[in-house]
Amino acid sequence: MSLNLTLTPEQQAAVILVSLSPEAAQPIADRLGTEGLRRVKSTLDGLSHVPRKELLSAFAVFLTELNSRIGGLQGGKNRAFSLLETALGPDLAKSLTTTTQSKDSELSASPETVWEKFAKLETPAIVAYVEAQAAPLGALMIGQLPSSKMAEILSEVEEAKSVDLIACLAKDAQPSDMALRTAEVMIQSNLLNGAPDLSKDPRLEEVGEILGSLPRTLREAALKKLDDADVDRADAVRKALLSLEDIPERLPTRGVQTIFREIEPETLLAGLSAASLDVPEASDFLLGNISQRMADQYRETMADVKLETQGERDKAIGALLREILSLSRRGQITLIERVVKQD
């Protein structure tokens, strides 16, 4: 999965500025003046949280550009480390600056190992990743590839981006060790280590559970929106989703007895009544896996439940599904994992 640098140049500058020590920031603040500092404050006010990955990417661009303009960070190695330690924390900062090979750290692979693995990736994967980076950083990355691979990448990248990359590559500047190290960490973390398993993301699981208990039209509209934005995340949400239509496939028959035993009769009766009208196969499945006598009693009582509007039925179904999910979270029933169909 590509890392997108979503911070604007002004936001990047503001974040880097406030990460500097007071002594290092003061000369910059003096040159910015009152109006410039007001713009920095306004920019920061609009940033509620900057993820570490975006901060790392911002610093990578900063280091790359700084190296190409002035030949490296002013203040020497100690100043560079202090800046990174302030922004990224001591552990990650140390991993960016260390030259000692360590088998215990996945971020300490030698430059040859990282760049050799990078070069072996499929061209579309490299193209997608480079296109998501700012041009100076993308140029630094592909500049470490063999000439033939570099030419292949540039021919596949979108034309305007390719022109920017070539312009950066043409600059007479040798990347600093720290800029290269930062790029290596990004490639190792975001490409070589593989994409995270979104199906285990608790937030996406929660979204899936919520969607399953919403009205079908709203659920389908939300999933379509998710598909348009990020198919991988949409699939992770679908995997966690439990809808009334899923009950016959995802609820083991042995779990039906638990549902009838643990869920309040009022909630269960209303949910079954609504299901018999909207998704009769779900209510038939539930009633078909209890004793005939109990099923007949429920059917008789369901005839007296009045759910006249679709809104009332949606509410009753949502309440029943939330109770089933609650039983699943407590380990009292085990739902069969949903298989997301790939187009």
N, C-alpha and C positions, 0 to 999 in steps of 0.2 A: 504494500500500500504506500503510495507516495506521500511525502511530507510536504504540505503546502504552507508556504510562508505567507500568512494572511495579514501580518502587520504591515501598515503603510510605512514608507520611508520615514515620515515624521514620527510615527509611533516607535519605530526601531530606534531612532536617534534619542527620543525621550527616555525610553527604557534603559538604553546604554548609559545615558548621562547620569541618571539617578543611581546607577549601579557603581559609578566611580566613587572613590573616596573624596571627601570634601576638598582635600588639597589638590587632587587631580581635576576636580570639576570646576574649581573656582575660576581658573583662567578662561574656561569655556563660558561660564556664566557671565563673566565680565564682558566678554565680546558679544554675547547674545543681548545683553541689556534688559531693561524692564519688560519691554514688549515681547521680546523673544522668550523670556522666562514665563511670561503669562501664557504664551502659546504652548510651552512645554507642559505647564500645569493643566491647561485645558485638555491637551492630548491625553495626559495621564488620567484625568477625571473620567474619560470615556472608556478606560480599560479596567474592568472589574477584576480580571484575572488573566495572566499571561502564562499559558502552559509551558512547562520546561522545554518541550521540544521546539516550540516557536522561539523561545528565548535563545536556545542553543543555535538555531538557524540564523537568528538576527546577529548573534555574535560572530558566526561563521562568515556572513556577508561583510560585517564590519572589519574583521581581521583581514579578509581577502582584499577589500578595497583599500584599507589602510596600508597594507604591504605594497600594493601596486602604486600608491601615490607617494609614499615617503620612505619606502624601503624597510618598513617594520615598525613595531610599537616603540614609541619614545619611552625612556625610563628603564629600558632593559628588561631582562627576564623576570625580575622580582615584581615589577609593576604589572607586567602582563599576567602573571599568576595571581596577583592580588585582585586584579579586575575580574578574572574568571571565577576565582573563589568566592567573591562577593555575590556574583550573579548566579552561579550554578551550584554552589556548595563545595566543600573541600574534597569530597570523594571524586566527583566527576571532574573537577578542575585538575586534580592530581592525575587522573587517567588521561587527560588531554596533554599534559606536559611531561609525563614520565618517559624516560628512554630505556628503562629497564624492562627486559622481557620477563613476563610472569605468566605461568601456565594457569594460575588461579583466577585470572581476570579475562573475561570475554572481550574486553575493550583494549587489551594490550597486545593484540596481534601485530606483527611487524608490518610496515607499510607494504612490503612485497606481497604478503599474504592477503591483505585487504584488497589491494589493487588487482592482484591476479584473479581473485574471486570475482571482483567487480567486472573485470574484462570478460569473464566466462558466462556472465548472465546473458539471457536472451536479449537481443537488441530492443524489442518493444518494451521490456521492463526498464532498461536503462533510459530509453527515450522518454517514457512517461515520468520517470523520476527526475531527469534533468530538466524537462519542461516545467516542472513544478518549482524549481529553484530560481532564485534571482540569477541573472546572467553571469555576474562575476564568479559566483559559487559554482554554477553549472559548468562554466569554462574551466575552473580549477579541477573539477572532477574528471571531465572528459579529457583534459590535458594530460592526465596520468595514464591514459590508455594508449595502446599501440596505434601508430598512424592509420593503419588500415581500418581498425575498429572505430577510431575517432571520425574518419571520413564517413563511415557507414552510419554512425549516429547523427552526424550533421546533415546527412542527406534525408534522414527520416524525421528530424525535428521540424516543427512548424516553421515556415519560411522566415517570418519576422524574428522569431526566437533564435533561429539559426544564424541570422545576420548579427544579432547582438552577441551571440557566443563567439563568433569568428572575430568580431571587433575586440572582445576581451582577450581572446587567445593571442591576438596580434600585438598586445601590449608587451613592451620590453621589461618584464618583471618576473622574478623568480619567487614563487609562493614561499612564504615563511614556513618554518617547521610547525608553528602553532596553527597556522591556517590549514596546512595539510592534515595535521592531527585531528583538527575539528571535523574536517570533511570525512576522514576515516571513521570517526566515531558515528557520524550520521549514517554513513553507508552500512557500517556493521550493524547498527541498531535497527535501521529501518528497511534494509534490503536483505542483507545476508542472514540476519537472525529470523527473518520471516515475519509475516503480518500476525498481529495478535488474534487470538481466538475470540471473535466477537460474540460467539454463542455463550460464552461464560461471563460476559459483561453484565453485572447485576442491574445496571440501569436499563439496558436493553431488555433484559428479562422482565423487569417491572413494567416497561412500556408494553411488552407483549401481553402480559397478564391483564393490564388495564384495557387494552384494545379488545381483547376477547369478550369482555363483559359490556362493551358498548354496542349500540344499535348497529346492525349490519351495514347500513348505508354509510354511516360515519366511519366505521372500521375500514370499509373498502376504500373510501376516499383518502383516509390517512395512509393506508398502505400504498396506494398509488403515488401519493406525494413522496413517501419514503423511497419508493422504487426510482422515481425521477432524480432524487437527490443522492442516494447511495444504495446500490443494490445489495452490497454485502451487509449493511446494517439492516436493511429491510428484511433480508433473509433471516438474520439473527432474531429480529422481532417476531417474525412468523414462527420460528422454531419454538419460541416461548409462549406463543398465543394459544389459548384454549377457547374455542368457540363452541356454541351449542352443536353445530354441525360435526364437530370433532369427537363428540362423546362416544359414538359407537366404535370408533377406531382407536381412540386413545385411552379409554377407560377399561381396564381389565374387568372381566365379569365378577371376579372375586371382590373387587372394590365397590360394587354396587351395594352389597349388604352393609358395608361400612357407611356409605352415604345415607342410607335409610335409617341407620342406627344413630349416627352422630349429628346430622343436620336437623335443626328445629322443624317440626312438622309443618308449621305455617309457611316457612320459607320453601320447603320442599314441595308442598302442595301447590303454592302459587307458581313456582318454577315449572312444575310438571304441566299445570294447566296451560301456561303460556306456550310451553314447548309443544303441546299437543296441537296447538293452532298454527304455530310458525314453523316448527321442525318436528313433525310427528314421528319421524324415524328415531329421534333422540329419546322422546318420551316412551316410545314402544320398546326401545332397547333397555331403558331403566326398569320399566314395569315388567319386562319379559325375563328379568334375571332375579326376581324375587318370587316368593310363593304365589300361586294362583289366587289363593284366598286374600292375601294382602293386596295384590294388584287389583282385584275386583273392588275391594274397599276403597282404594285410592281413586279408582275410576268413578265410583259413585259419588264420592265427595268432590272430585274435580268438577263435576257437572254443576255444582252450586257456586263455584268460584266465578266472580264477575270481573273479567278483565276486558273492558269494552274498547279501549283505545290501544293503538300500537305502543304509545308511550308507557302505558301501564304494563303491557307484556314485556317490553324491553327492560323495564325496571325489575320485574320479577325474574326474568332470565339472568340478568346481570347479578342479582343477589345470589341466585343458586350457583352460578359459576364461581363467584368469589368464595363461597363456602367450600366448593370442591377444591379450588386451588389452595385454600387454607389447610384442608386435610392433607393435600399433597406436600405442602411445606413442612407440616408437622410429621411427615413420614407415615401417616396412617393409611394412605393409599399411594400407589406408585403409577404415575401416568406413563403411558407408552410414548417414547420420544417421537415428535413429529418429524416426518421426512419432507424437507422442502424440495419441491420439484423444480429442477433447473430447466430453463427454456433452451 
